[in-house]
Amino acid sequence: MDYKKLNDIIISMRRDLHKIPEVGTELPQTKNYVINKLKELGLSYKESSIDSGLVCDIGNNDDNKNIKNIAAIRADMDALPIE
């Protein structure tokens, strides 16, 4: 995957996530969005003990070079309240 296409994907994901701001620890829409992106990438995940926490170990998978370009889809998933 070229960097332009990867950049476009990341920008699109950021814009999608900004459309579903959720504050606090209950983030059902954001969590579902991230789960769907992980599935699209063919990655398995585990739900953590935190309400909306997910853990995904991308490991060292040489078979899928696209995965190496993504460190985290979104590390901090909750939004900040803005007045």
C-alpha positions in Angstrom: 0.0 0.0 0.0 1.4 3.4 -0.9 1.7 6.1 1.7 -0.9 8.4 -0.1 -3.5 5.7 0.1 -2.6 4.9 3.7 -2.8 8.6 4.6 -6.2 8.9 3.0 -7.4 5.8 5.0 -6.1 7.3 8.3 -7.7 10.7 7.6 -11.0 9.0 6.8 -10.9 7.0 10.0 -10.2 10.1 12.0 -13.1 11.9 10.4 -15.4 9.0 11.1 -14.4 8.8 14.7 -15.0 12.6 15.2 -18.6 12.0 14.0 -19.2 9.8 17.0 -17.8 11.6 20.1 -18.5 9.7 23.3 -17.3 10.9 26.6 -16.3 8.6 29.5 -15.7 4.9 29.7 -18.9 3.7 27.9 -18.1 4.0 24.2 -20.3 1.5 22.3 -20.2 3.2 18.9 -16.5 4.0 19.0 -15.8 0.4 20.2 -17.9 -1.1 17.4 -16.1 1.1 14.9 -12.7 0.0 16.0 -13.8 -3.7 16.1 -15.0 -3.4 12.5 -11.7 -1.9 11.4 -9.7 -4.6 13.2 -11.9 -7.3 11.5 -11.3 -5.6 8.1 -7.6 -5.9 8.7 -8.0 -9.5 9.6 -6.9 -9.0 13.2 -8.2 -10.7 16.2 -8.8 -8.8 19.4 -9.8 -9.3 23.0 -12.1 -7.1 25.1 -10.2 -5.9 28.2 -11.6 -5.6 31.7 -12.1 -1.8 31.1 -15.6 -1.0 29.8 -14.7 -0.2 26.2 -11.1 -1.4 26.2 -9.8 -3.6 23.4 -6.5 -5.3 23.1 -5.0 -6.3 19.7 -1.5 -7.7 19.3 -0.5 -7.2 15.7 2.7 -9.1 16.4 5.2 -9.7 13.7 3.1 -10.8 10.8 5.2 -10.8 7.6 2.3 -12.1 5.6 0.3 -8.8 5.7 2.6 -5.9 5.0 -0.3 -3.4 5.4 -0.5 -4.2 9.1 3.1 -3.1 9.7 2.1 0.5 8.7 -0.5 0.9 11.5 0.6 1.2 15.1 -2.8 2.0 16.6 -6.2 2.7 15.2 -7.0 4.8 18.2 -5.3 4.5 21.5 -7.5 6.9 23.5 -11.1 6.4 22.4 -13.1 8.8 24.5 -13.8 12.4 23.4 -13.3 15.6 25.4 -16.4 17.7 26.3 -16.3 21.0 24.5 -18.6 23.9 25.2 
